[in-house]
């Protein structure tokens, strides 16, 4: 639970951080990345064979697509 914070701005900032964390965890669940490690990430995109940035691999352990291919995949899913 949120500890006692000094003012509304502090409370709003803390709540925003909670929402962001919740959203990132939900995204990881939907993407099947829960329980994965950086070692589970592809070093190259499985669609285009371009390298996946180390920062992306660290942020999303288990990731298999580069940013460009991930965007295309999400757009394709929305269009179905």
PyMOL Python script that loads the backbone (N, CA, C, O; Angstrom):
from pymol import cmd

cmd.read_pdbstr("""\
ATOM      1  N   UNK A   1       0.848  -1.187   0.000  1.00  0.00           N
ATOM      2  CA  UNK A   1       0.000   0.000   0.000  1.00  0.00           C
ATOM      3  C   UNK A   1       0.886   1.240   0.000  1.00  0.00           C
ATOM      4  O   UNK A   1       2.040   1.195   0.425  1.00  0.00           O
ATOM      5  N   UNK A   2       0.332   2.338  -0.479  1.00  0.00           N
ATOM      6  CA  UNK A   2       1.104   3.577  -0.539  1.00  0.00           C
ATOM      7  C   UNK A   2       1.347   4.110   0.865  1.00  0.00           C
ATOM      8  O   UNK A   2       0.426   4.193   1.678  1.00  0.00           O
ATOM      9  N   UNK A   3       2.581   4.465   1.137  1.00  0.00           N
ATOM     10  CA  UNK A   3       2.881   5.058   2.433  1.00  0.00           C
ATOM     11  C   UNK A   3       2.428   6.518   2.428  1.00  0.00           C
ATOM     12  O   UNK A   3       2.098   7.073   1.380  1.00  0.00           O
ATOM     13  N   UNK A   4       2.418   7.113   3.581  1.00  0.00           N
ATOM     14  CA  UNK A   4       1.982   8.503   3.714  1.00  0.00           C
ATOM     15  C   UNK A   4       2.946   9.432   2.993  1.00  0.00           C
ATOM     16  O   UNK A   4       4.128   9.493   3.333  1.00  0.00           O
ATOM     17  N   UNK A   5       2.450  10.147   2.010  1.00  0.00           N
ATOM     18  CA  UNK A   5       3.266  11.075   1.249  1.00  0.00           C
ATOM     19  C   UNK A   5       2.891  12.501   1.614  1.00  0.00           C
ATOM     20  O   UNK A   5       1.803  12.752   2.133  1.00  0.00           O
ATOM     21  N   UNK A   6       3.785  13.424   1.343  1.00  0.00           N
ATOM     22  CA  UNK A   6       3.626  14.773   1.867  1.00  0.00           C
ATOM     23  C   UNK A   6       2.567  15.608   1.168  1.00  0.00           C
ATOM     24  O   UNK A   6       1.907  16.414   1.824  1.00  0.00           O
ATOM     25  N   UNK A   7       2.379  15.451  -0.122  1.00  0.00           N
ATOM     26  CA  UNK A   7       1.387  16.290  -0.781  1.00  0.00           C
ATOM     27  C   UNK A   7       0.769  15.570  -1.973  1.00  0.00           C
ATOM     28  O   UNK A   7       1.165  14.456  -2.316  1.00  0.00           O
ATOM     29  N   UNK A   8      -0.194  16.216  -2.589  1.00  0.00           N
ATOM     30  CA  UNK A   8      -0.935  15.623  -3.705  1.00  0.00           C
ATOM     31  C   UNK A   8      -0.014  15.291  -4.872  1.00  0.00           C
ATOM     32  O   UNK A   8      -0.207  14.281  -5.548  1.00  0.00           O
ATOM     33  N   UNK A   9       0.967  16.121  -5.108  1.00  0.00           N
ATOM     34  CA  UNK A   9       1.902  15.863  -6.207  1.00  0.00           C
ATOM     35  C   UNK A   9       2.693  14.581  -5.970  1.00  0.00           C
ATOM     36  O   UNK A   9       2.874  13.784  -6.891  1.00  0.00           O
ATOM     37  N   UNK A  10       3.161  14.378  -4.749  1.00  0.00           N
ATOM     38  CA  UNK A  10       3.884  13.153  -4.413  1.00  0.00           C
ATOM     39  C   UNK A  10       2.978  11.936  -4.573  1.00  0.00           C
ATOM     40  O   UNK A  10       3.403  10.908  -5.102  1.00  0.00           O
ATOM     41  N   UNK A  11       1.737  12.048  -4.121  1.00  0.00           N
ATOM     42  CA  UNK A  11       0.796  10.937  -4.240  1.00  0.00           C
ATOM     43  C   UNK A  11       0.500  10.633  -5.707  1.00  0.00           C
ATOM     44  O   UNK A  11       0.428   9.467  -6.095  1.00  0.00           O
ATOM     45  N   UNK A  12       0.331  11.666  -6.516  1.00  0.00           N
ATOM     46  CA  UNK A  12       0.057  11.477  -7.938  1.00  0.00           C
ATOM     47  C   UNK A  12       1.241  10.812  -8.636  1.00  0.00           C
ATOM     48  O   UNK A  12       1.053   9.921  -9.465  1.00  0.00           O
ATOM     49  N   UNK A  13       2.440  11.234  -8.308  1.00  0.00           N
ATOM     50  CA  UNK A  13       3.638  10.642  -8.906  1.00  0.00           C
ATOM     51  C   UNK A  13       3.754   9.173  -8.514  1.00  0.00           C
ATOM     52  O   UNK A  13       4.064   8.329  -9.355  1.00  0.00           O
ATOM     53  N   UNK A  14       3.510   8.867  -7.252  1.00  0.00           N
ATOM     54  CA  UNK A  14       3.582   7.477  -6.796  1.00  0.00           C
ATOM     55  C   UNK A  14       2.522   6.621  -7.480  1.00  0.00           C
ATOM     56  O   UNK A  14       2.795   5.488  -7.878  1.00  0.00           O
ATOM     57  N   UNK A  15       1.316   7.159  -7.616  1.00  0.00           N
ATOM     58  CA  UNK A  15       0.227   6.408  -8.268  1.00  0.00           C
ATOM     59  C   UNK A  15       0.540   6.169  -9.737  1.00  0.00           C
ATOM     60  O   UNK A  15       0.270   5.090 -10.266  1.00  0.00           O
ATOM     61  N   UNK A  16       1.110   7.173 -10.397  1.00  0.00           N
ATOM     62  CA  UNK A  16       1.487   7.019 -11.799  1.00  0.00           C
ATOM     63  C   UNK A  16       2.526   5.904 -11.957  1.00  0.00           C
ATOM     64  O   UNK A  16       2.450   5.110 -12.895  1.00  0.00           O
ATOM     65  N   UNK A  17       3.479   5.847 -11.050  1.00  0.00           N
ATOM     66  CA  UNK A  17       4.498   4.799 -11.094  1.00  0.00           C
ATOM     67  C   UNK A  17       3.855   3.419 -10.905  1.00  0.00           C
ATOM     68  O   UNK A  17       4.254   2.456 -11.560  1.00  0.00           O
ATOM     69  N   UNK A  18       2.872   3.319 -10.022  1.00  0.00           N
ATOM     70  CA  UNK A  18       2.150   2.059  -9.830  1.00  0.00           C
ATOM     71  C   UNK A  18       1.431   1.648 -11.108  1.00  0.00           C
ATOM     72  O   UNK A  18       1.502   0.491 -11.523  1.00  0.00           O
ATOM     73  N   UNK A  19       0.731   2.605 -11.736  1.00  0.00           N
ATOM     74  CA  UNK A  19       0.007   2.305 -12.980  1.00  0.00           C
ATOM     75  C   UNK A  19       0.956   1.862 -14.081  1.00  0.00           C
ATOM     76  O   UNK A  19       0.653   0.928 -14.823  1.00  0.00           O
ATOM     77  N   UNK A  20       2.097   2.520 -14.192  1.00  0.00           N
ATOM     78  CA  UNK A  20       3.074   2.147 -15.210  1.00  0.00           C
ATOM     79  C   UNK A  20       3.574   0.727 -14.964  1.00  0.00           C
ATOM     80  O   UNK A  20       3.662  -0.074 -15.894  1.00  0.00           O
ATOM     81  N   UNK A  21       3.899   0.421 -13.720  1.00  0.00           N
ATOM     82  CA  UNK A  21       4.342  -0.929 -13.381  1.00  0.00           C
ATOM     83  C   UNK A  21       3.287  -1.971 -13.707  1.00  0.00           C
ATOM     84  O   UNK A  21       3.596  -3.029 -14.254  1.00  0.00           O
ATOM     85  N   UNK A  22       2.032  -1.664 -13.364  1.00  0.00           N
ATOM     86  CA  UNK A  22       0.928  -2.576 -13.679  1.00  0.00           C
ATOM     87  C   UNK A  22       0.811  -2.793 -15.187  1.00  0.00           C
ATOM     88  O   UNK A  22       0.626  -3.921 -15.645  1.00  0.00           O
ATOM     89  N   UNK A  23       0.918  -1.715 -15.950  1.00  0.00           N
ATOM     90  CA  UNK A  23       0.799  -1.807 -17.410  1.00  0.00           C
ATOM     91  C   UNK A  23       1.940  -2.620 -18.001  1.00  0.00           C
ATOM     92  O   UNK A  23       1.714  -3.429 -18.900  1.00  0.00           O
ATOM     93  N   UNK A  24       3.160  -2.422 -17.516  1.00  0.00           N
ATOM     94  CA  UNK A  24       4.299  -3.177 -18.020  1.00  0.00           C
ATOM     95  C   UNK A  24       4.186  -4.660 -17.687  1.00  0.00           C
ATOM     96  O   UNK A  24       4.521  -5.505 -18.516  1.00  0.00           O
ATOM     97  N   UNK A  25       3.718  -4.984 -16.487  1.00  0.00           N
ATOM     98  CA  UNK A  25       3.525  -6.387 -16.113  1.00  0.00           C
ATOM     99  C   UNK A  25       2.433  -7.030 -16.973  1.00  0.00           C
ATOM    100  O   UNK A  25       2.576  -8.178 -17.394  1.00  0.00           O
ATOM    101  N   UNK A  26       1.353  -6.307 -17.234  1.00  0.00           N
ATOM    102  CA  UNK A  26       0.281  -6.842 -18.082  1.00  0.00           C
ATOM    103  C   UNK A  26       0.781  -7.076 -19.506  1.00  0.00           C
ATOM    104  O   UNK A  26       0.453  -8.086 -20.128  1.00  0.00           O
ATOM    105  N   UNK A  27       1.568  -6.148 -20.010  1.00  0.00           N
ATOM    106  CA  UNK A  27       2.128  -6.300 -21.355  1.00  0.00           C
ATOM    107  C   UNK A  27       3.033  -7.530 -21.414  1.00  0.00           C
ATOM    108  O   UNK A  27       2.978  -8.293 -22.379  1.00  0.00           O
ATOM    109  N   UNK A  28       3.850  -7.722 -20.409  1.00  0.00           N
ATOM    110  CA  UNK A  28       4.745  -8.878 -20.375  1.00  0.00           C
ATOM    111  C   UNK A  28       3.948 -10.179 -20.333  1.00  0.00           C
ATOM    112  O   UNK A  28       4.319 -11.154 -20.986  1.00  0.00           O
ATOM    113  N   UNK A  29       2.850 -10.200 -19.566  1.00  0.00           N
ATOM    114  CA  UNK A  29       2.001 -11.395 -19.520  1.00  0.00           C
ATOM    115  C   UNK A  29       1.412 -11.685 -20.893  1.00  0.00           C
ATOM    116  O   UNK A  29       1.445 -12.823 -21.362  1.00  0.00           O
ATOM    117  N   UNK A  30       0.869 -10.644 -21.540  1.00  0.00           N
ATOM    118  CA  UNK A  30       0.260 -10.836 -22.867  1.00  0.00           C
ATOM    119  C   UNK A  30       1.278 -11.310 -23.889  1.00  0.00           C
ATOM    120  O   UNK A  30       0.953 -12.104 -24.772  1.00  0.00           O
ATOM    121  N   UNK A  31       2.504 -10.829 -23.774  1.00  0.00           N
ATOM    122  CA  UNK A  31       3.551 -11.191 -24.734  1.00  0.00           C
ATOM    123  C   UNK A  31       4.210 -12.528 -24.401  1.00  0.00           C
ATOM    124  O   UNK A  31       5.069 -12.995 -25.149  1.00  0.00           O
ATOM    125  N   UNK A  32       3.819 -13.148 -23.289  1.00  0.00           N
ATOM    126  CA  UNK A  32       4.407 -14.423 -22.902  1.00  0.00           C
ATOM    127  C   UNK A  32       5.830 -14.295 -22.398  1.00  0.00           C
ATOM    128  O   UNK A  32       6.613 -15.237 -22.520  1.00  0.00           O
ATOM    129  N   UNK A  33       6.183 -13.146 -21.833  1.00  0.00           N
ATOM    130  CA  UNK A  33       7.558 -12.898 -21.394  1.00  0.00           C
ATOM    131  C   UNK A  33       7.770 -13.128 -19.906  1.00  0.00           C
ATOM    132  O   UNK A  33       8.897 -13.007 -19.426  1.00  0.00           O
ATOM    133  N   UNK A  34       6.721 -13.454 -19.164  1.00  0.00           N
ATOM    134  CA  UNK A  34       6.855 -13.651 -17.719  1.00  0.00           C
ATOM    135  C   UNK A  34       7.742 -14.862 -17.459  1.00  0.00           C
ATOM    136  O   UNK A  34       7.538 -15.925 -18.045  1.00  0.00           O
ATOM    137  N   UNK A  35       8.715 -14.701 -16.590  1.00  0.00           N
ATOM    138  CA  UNK A  35       9.619 -15.781 -16.242  1.00  0.00           C
ATOM    139  C   UNK A  35      10.790 -15.939 -17.199  1.00  0.00           C
ATOM    140  O   UNK A  35      11.608 -16.842 -17.026  1.00  0.00           O
ATOM    141  N   UNK A  36      10.883 -15.087 -18.192  1.00  0.00           N
ATOM    142  CA  UNK A  36      11.972 -15.157 -19.165  1.00  0.00           C
ATOM    143  C   UNK A  36      13.155 -14.332 -18.677  1.00  0.00           C
ATOM    144  O   UNK A  36      12.995 -13.442 -17.842  1.00  0.00           O
ATOM    145  N   UNK A  37      14.324 -14.623 -19.191  1.00  0.00           N
ATOM    146  CA  UNK A  37      15.514 -13.848 -18.862  1.00  0.00           C
ATOM    147  C   UNK A  37      16.114 -13.298 -20.149  1.00  0.00           C
ATOM    148  O   UNK A  37      15.674 -13.643 -21.245  1.00  0.00           O
ATOM    149  N   UNK A  38      17.111 -12.450 -20.010  1.00  0.00           N
ATOM    150  CA  UNK A  38      17.781 -11.888 -21.185  1.00  0.00           C
ATOM    151  C   UNK A  38      18.346 -13.021 -22.041  1.00  0.00           C
ATOM    152  O   UNK A  38      18.392 -12.905 -23.266  1.00  0.00           O
ATOM    153  N   UNK A  39      18.772 -14.104 -21.414  1.00  0.00           N
ATOM    154  CA  UNK A  39      19.309 -15.241 -22.158  1.00  0.00           C
ATOM    155  C   UNK A  39      18.257 -15.870 -23.061  1.00  0.00           C
ATOM    156  O   UNK A  39      18.601 -16.515 -24.052  1.00  0.00           O
ATOM    157  N   UNK A  40      16.967 -15.689 -22.729  1.00  0.00           N
ATOM    158  CA  UNK A  40      15.879 -16.222 -23.558  1.00  0.00           C
ATOM    159  C   UNK A  40      15.570 -15.328 -24.750  1.00  0.00           C
ATOM    160  O   UNK A  40      14.816 -15.723 -25.639  1.00  0.00           O
ATOM    161  N   UNK A  41      16.139 -14.139 -24.781  1.00  0.00           N
ATOM    162  CA  UNK A  41      15.889 -13.194 -25.862  1.00  0.00           C
ATOM    163  C   UNK A  41      16.705 -13.574 -27.093  1.00  0.00           C
ATOM    164  O   UNK A  41      17.818 -14.090 -26.989  1.00  0.00           O
ATOM    165  N   UNK A  42      16.131 -13.310 -28.244  1.00  0.00           N
ATOM    166  CA  UNK A  42      16.874 -13.507 -29.480  1.00  0.00           C
ATOM    167  C   UNK A  42      17.835 -12.331 -29.649  1.00  0.00           C
ATOM    168  O   UNK A  42      17.475 -11.194 -29.346  1.00  0.00           O
ATOM    169  N   UNK A  43      19.033 -12.587 -30.120  1.00  0.00           N
ATOM    170  CA  UNK A  43      19.959 -11.486 -30.378  1.00  0.00           C
ATOM    171  C   UNK A  43      19.637 -10.824 -31.717  1.00  0.00           C
ATOM    172  O   UNK A  43      19.937  -9.650 -31.929  1.00  0.00           O
ATOM    173  N   UNK A  44      19.024 -11.594 -32.613  1.00  0.00           N
ATOM    174  CA  UNK A  44      18.574 -11.067 -33.904  1.00  0.00           C
ATOM    175  C   UNK A  44      17.090 -11.339 -34.051  1.00  0.00           C
ATOM    176  O   UNK A  44      16.591 -12.364 -33.586  1.00  0.00           O
ATOM    177  N   UNK A  45      16.392 -10.431 -34.691  1.00  0.00           N
ATOM    178  CA  UNK A  45      14.951 -10.539 -34.899  1.00  0.00           C
ATOM    179  C   UNK A  45      14.627 -11.811 -35.689  1.00  0.00           C
ATOM    180  O   UNK A  45      15.288 -12.114 -36.682  1.00  0.00           O
ATOM    181  N   UNK A  46      13.615 -12.546 -35.244  1.00  0.00           N
ATOM    182  CA  UNK A  46      13.249 -13.786 -35.923  1.00  0.00           C
ATOM    183  C   UNK A  46      12.540 -13.540 -37.252  1.00  0.00           C
ATOM    184  O   UNK A  46      12.409 -14.462 -38.057  1.00  0.00           O
ATOM    185  N   UNK A  47      12.080 -12.311 -37.495  1.00  0.00           N
ATOM    186  CA  UNK A  47      11.423 -11.987 -38.763  1.00  0.00           C
ATOM    187  C   UNK A  47      12.378 -11.411 -39.799  1.00  0.00           C
ATOM    188  O   UNK A  47      12.374 -11.841 -40.952  1.00  0.00           O
ATOM    189  N   UNK A  48      13.197 -10.442 -39.398  1.00  0.00           N
ATOM    190  CA  UNK A  48      14.014  -9.714 -40.382  1.00  0.00           C
ATOM    191  C   UNK A  48      15.516  -9.944 -40.224  1.00  0.00           C
ATOM    192  O   UNK A  48      16.303  -9.455 -41.033  1.00  0.00           O
ATOM    193  N   UNK A  49      15.916 -10.676 -39.200  1.00  0.00           N
ATOM    194  CA  UNK A  49      17.326 -10.980 -38.915  1.00  0.00           C
ATOM    195  C   UNK A  49      18.179  -9.766 -38.560  1.00  0.00           C
ATOM    196  O   UNK A  49      19.406  -9.870 -38.529  1.00  0.00           O
ATOM    197  N   UNK A  50      17.563  -8.626 -38.295  1.00  0.00           N
ATOM    198  CA  UNK A  50      18.311  -7.452 -37.825  1.00  0.00           C
ATOM    199  C   UNK A  50      18.601  -7.634 -36.342  1.00  0.00           C
ATOM    200  O   UNK A  50      17.830  -8.293 -35.644  1.00  0.00           O
ATOM    201  N   UNK A  51      19.701  -7.064 -35.845  1.00  0.00           N
ATOM    202  CA  UNK A  51      20.020  -7.182 -34.417  1.00  0.00           C
ATOM    203  C   UNK A  51      18.955  -6.508 -33.538  1.00  0.00           C
ATOM    204  O   UNK A  51      18.405  -5.466 -33.894  1.00  0.00           O
ATOM    205  N   UNK A  52      18.683  -7.117 -32.401  1.00  0.00           N
ATOM    206  CA  UNK A  52      17.777  -6.526 -31.408  1.00  0.00           C
ATOM    207  C   UNK A  52      18.666  -5.783 -30.418  1.00  0.00           C
ATOM    208  O   UNK A  52      19.629  -6.344 -29.895  1.00  0.00           O
ATOM    209  N   UNK A  53      18.340  -4.526 -30.165  1.00  0.00           N
ATOM    210  CA  UNK A  53      19.152  -3.684 -29.280  1.00  0.00           C
ATOM    211  C   UNK A  53      19.267  -4.321 -27.889  1.00  0.00           C
ATOM    212  O   UNK A  53      18.287  -4.843 -27.358  1.00  0.00           O
ATOM    213  N   UNK A  54      20.462  -4.275 -27.311  1.00  0.00           N
ATOM    214  CA  UNK A  54      20.646  -4.835 -25.964  1.00  0.00           C
ATOM    215  C   UNK A  54      19.686  -4.224 -24.932  1.00  0.00           C
ATOM    216  O   UNK A  54      19.224  -4.923 -24.029  1.00  0.00           O
ATOM    217  N   UNK A  55      19.389  -2.944 -25.060  1.00  0.00           N
ATOM    218  CA  UNK A  55      18.469  -2.311 -24.104  1.00  0.00           C
ATOM    219  C   UNK A  55      17.075  -2.920 -24.219  1.00  0.00           C
ATOM    220  O   UNK A  55      16.397  -3.108 -23.209  1.00  0.00           O
ATOM    221  N   UNK A  56      16.643  -3.228 -25.439  1.00  0.00           N
ATOM    222  CA  UNK A  56      15.325  -3.863 -25.641  1.00  0.00           C
ATOM    223  C   UNK A  56      15.339  -5.272 -25.052  1.00  0.00           C
ATOM    224  O   UNK A  56      14.373  -5.694 -24.416  1.00  0.00           O
ATOM    225  N   UNK A  57      16.437  -5.997 -25.268  1.00  0.00           N
ATOM    226  CA  UNK A  57      16.536  -7.352 -24.737  1.00  0.00           C
ATOM    227  C   UNK A  57      16.504  -7.345 -23.209  1.00  0.00           C
ATOM    228  O   UNK A  57      15.920  -8.236 -22.592  1.00  0.00           O
ATOM    229  N   UNK A  58      17.134  -6.339 -22.605  1.00  0.00           N
ATOM    230  CA  UNK A  58      17.139  -6.241 -21.140  1.00  0.00           C
ATOM    231  C   UNK A  58      15.779  -5.821 -20.609  1.00  0.00           C
ATOM    232  O   UNK A  58      15.344  -6.302 -19.563  1.00  0.00           O
ATOM    233  N   UNK A  59      15.101  -4.920 -21.327  1.00  0.00           N
ATOM    234  CA  UNK A  59      13.802  -4.414 -20.869  1.00  0.00           C
ATOM    235  C   UNK A  59      12.702  -5.448 -21.035  1.00  0.00           C
ATOM    236  O   UNK A  59      11.767  -5.493 -20.236  1.00  0.00           O
ATOM    237  N   UNK A  60      12.805  -6.281 -22.069  1.00  0.00           N
ATOM    238  CA  UNK A  60      11.782  -7.291 -22.360  1.00  0.00           C
ATOM    239  C   UNK A  60      12.439  -8.665 -22.509  1.00  0.00           C
ATOM    240  O   UNK A  60      12.554  -9.173 -23.624  1.00  0.00           O
ATOM    241  N   UNK A  61      12.869  -9.266 -21.404  1.00  0.00           N
ATOM    242  CA  UNK A  61      13.520 -10.576 -21.497  1.00  0.00           C
ATOM    243  C   UNK A  61      12.629 -11.575 -22.246  1.00  0.00           C
ATOM    244  O   UNK A  61      11.434 -11.692 -21.975  1.00  0.00           O
ATOM    245  N   UNK A  62      13.238 -12.281 -23.183  1.00  0.00           N
ATOM    246  CA  UNK A  62      12.493 -13.240 -23.983  1.00  0.00           C
ATOM    247  C   UNK A  62      12.017 -12.678 -25.306  1.00  0.00           C
ATOM    248  O   UNK A  62      11.407 -13.396 -26.098  1.00  0.00           O
ATOM    249  N   UNK A  63      12.283 -11.413 -25.558  1.00  0.00           N
ATOM    250  CA  UNK A  63      11.808 -10.766 -26.779  1.00  0.00           C
ATOM    251  C   UNK A  63      12.401 -11.463 -28.007  1.00  0.00           C
ATOM    252  O   UNK A  63      13.548 -11.909 -27.984  1.00  0.00           O
ATOM    253  N   UNK A  64      11.612 -11.550 -29.070  1.00  0.00           N
ATOM    254  CA  UNK A  64      12.027 -12.230 -30.289  1.00  0.00           C
ATOM    255  C   UNK A  64      12.017 -11.324 -31.517  1.00  0.00           C
ATOM    256  O   UNK A  64      12.585 -11.668 -32.554  1.00  0.00           O
ATOM    257  N   UNK A  65      11.363 -10.157 -31.396  1.00  0.00           N
ATOM    258  CA  UNK A  65      11.220  -9.247 -32.531  1.00  0.00           C
ATOM    259  C   UNK A  65      11.882  -7.903 -32.258  1.00  0.00           C
ATOM    260  O   UNK A  65      11.888  -7.425 -31.124  1.00  0.00           O
ATOM    261  N   UNK A  66      12.440  -7.298 -33.301  1.00  0.00           N
ATOM    262  CA  UNK A  66      12.955  -5.937 -33.181  1.00  0.00           C
ATOM    263  C   UNK A  66      11.769  -4.979 -33.070  1.00  0.00           C
ATOM    264  O   UNK A  66      10.623  -5.388 -33.253  1.00  0.00           O
ATOM    265  N   UNK A  67      12.036  -3.732 -32.778  1.00  0.00           N
ATOM    266  CA  UNK A  67      10.964  -2.749 -32.596  1.00  0.00           C
ATOM    267  C   UNK A  67      10.110  -2.626 -33.853  1.00  0.00           C
ATOM    268  O   UNK A  67       8.882  -2.622 -33.768  1.00  0.00           O
ATOM    269  N   UNK A  68      10.749  -2.524 -35.023  1.00  0.00           N
ATOM    270  CA  UNK A  68      10.003  -2.343 -36.271  1.00  0.00           C
ATOM    271  C   UNK A  68       9.088  -3.534 -36.540  1.00  0.00           C
ATOM    272  O   UNK A  68       7.929  -3.345 -36.907  1.00  0.00           O
ATOM    273  N   UNK A  69       9.582  -4.736 -36.366  1.00  0.00           N
ATOM    274  CA  UNK A  69       8.763  -5.921 -36.606  1.00  0.00           C
ATOM    275  C   UNK A  69       7.673  -6.069 -35.543  1.00  0.00           C
ATOM    276  O   UNK A  69       6.576  -6.539 -35.844  1.00  0.00           O
ATOM    277  N   UNK A  70       7.967  -5.675 -34.312  1.00  0.00           N
ATOM    278  CA  UNK A  70       6.946  -5.721 -33.260  1.00  0.00           C
ATOM    279  C   UNK A  70       5.810  -4.776 -33.598  1.00  0.00           C
ATOM    280  O   UNK A  70       4.642  -5.121 -33.421  1.00  0.00           O
ATOM    281  N   UNK A  71       6.140  -3.580 -34.085  1.00  0.00           N
ATOM    282  CA  UNK A  71       5.097  -2.632 -34.483  1.00  0.00           C
ATOM    283  C   UNK A  71       4.232  -3.221 -35.585  1.00  0.00           C
ATOM    284  O   UNK A  71       3.004  -3.145 -35.530  1.00  0.00           O
ATOM    285  N   UNK A  72       4.883  -3.813 -36.596  1.00  0.00           N
ATOM    286  CA  UNK A  72       4.130  -4.421 -37.695  1.00  0.00           C
ATOM    287  C   UNK A  72       3.234  -5.541 -37.192  1.00  0.00           C
ATOM    288  O   UNK A  72       2.082  -5.649 -37.614  1.00  0.00           O
ATOM    289  N   UNK A  73       3.746  -6.375 -36.297  1.00  0.00           N
ATOM    290  CA  UNK A  73       2.962  -7.485 -35.754  1.00  0.00           C
ATOM    291  C   UNK A  73       1.747  -6.972 -34.991  1.00  0.00           C
ATOM    292  O   UNK A  73       0.652  -7.517 -35.131  1.00  0.00           O
ATOM    293  N   UNK A  74       1.930  -5.926 -34.182  1.00  0.00           N
ATOM    294  CA  UNK A  74       0.808  -5.363 -33.430  1.00  0.00           C
ATOM    295  C   UNK A  74      -0.213  -4.736 -34.369  1.00  0.00           C
ATOM    296  O   UNK A  74      -1.417  -4.853 -34.140  1.00  0.00           O
ATOM    297  N   UNK A  75       0.252  -4.074 -35.423  1.00  0.00           N
ATOM    298  CA  UNK A  75      -0.655  -3.465 -36.397  1.00  0.00           C
ATOM    299  C   UNK A  75      -1.444  -4.567 -37.118  1.00  0.00           C
ATOM    300  O   UNK A  75      -2.647  -4.424 -37.337  1.00  0.00           O
ATOM    301  N   UNK A  76      -0.781  -5.645 -37.481  1.00  0.00           N
ATOM    302  CA  UNK A  76      -1.465  -6.760 -38.148  1.00  0.00           C
ATOM    303  C   UNK A  76      -2.543  -7.350 -37.238  1.00  0.00           C
ATOM    304  O   UNK A  76      -3.641  -7.656 -37.704  1.00  0.00           O
ATOM    305  N   UNK A  77      -2.246  -7.512 -35.950  1.00  0.00           N
ATOM    306  CA  UNK A  77      -3.236  -8.047 -35.006  1.00  0.00           C
ATOM    307  C   UNK A  77      -4.436  -7.129 -34.878  1.00  0.00           C
ATOM    308  O   UNK A  77      -5.568  -7.601 -34.774  1.00  0.00           O
ATOM    309  N   UNK A  78      -4.205  -5.822 -34.884  1.00  0.00           N
ATOM    310  CA  UNK A  78      -5.319  -4.865 -34.764  1.00  0.00           C
ATOM    311  C   UNK A  78      -6.212  -4.876 -35.990  1.00  0.00           C
ATOM    312  O   UNK A  78      -7.411  -4.618 -35.891  1.00  0.00           O
ATOM    313  N   UNK A  79      -5.640  -5.172 -37.135  1.00  0.00           N
ATOM    314  CA  UNK A  79      -6.394  -5.139 -38.398  1.00  0.00           C
ATOM    315  C   UNK A  79      -7.213  -6.404 -38.625  1.00  0.00           C
ATOM    316  O   UNK A  79      -8.049  -6.433 -39.528  1.00  0.00           O
ATOM    317  N   UNK A  80      -7.003  -7.424 -37.850  1.00  0.00           N
ATOM    318  CA  UNK A  80      -7.747  -8.694 -38.028  1.00  0.00           C
ATOM    319  C   UNK A  80      -9.153  -8.579 -37.528  1.00  0.00           C
ATOM    320  O   UNK A  80      -9.914  -9.544 -37.599  1.00  0.00           O
TER     321      UNK A  80
END
""", "prot")
cmd.dss("prot")
cmd.show_as("cartoon", "prot")
cmd.util.cbc("prot")
cmd.orient("prot")
